[in-house]
Amino acid sequence: MRGRLRSTDERLIDDDLTELADELSMRLYATMGHRVYLLSRPDIIQLTKSYIDDLHTEDQDAICWLIWDLFQEGMQLEFG
């Protein structure tokens, strides 16, 4: 899976960023299970680098933050 470019500049639109972050977070969760809740942002960057290395640097950073935030919310929902 690669980032899709649908905007007029090099950056992805917000919907595409969210969609890509959702997909990557689901793949990580499917592979790692509850251990994703222990991942730090640098861990997430390392695990997703090959999927997002063709994106603008700011988009890469945004996707990692979105994934980390999804995992934090998931942990709160699962464990209170």
Order of alpha helices (4+ residues) and beta strands (2+ residues): alpha-alpha-alpha
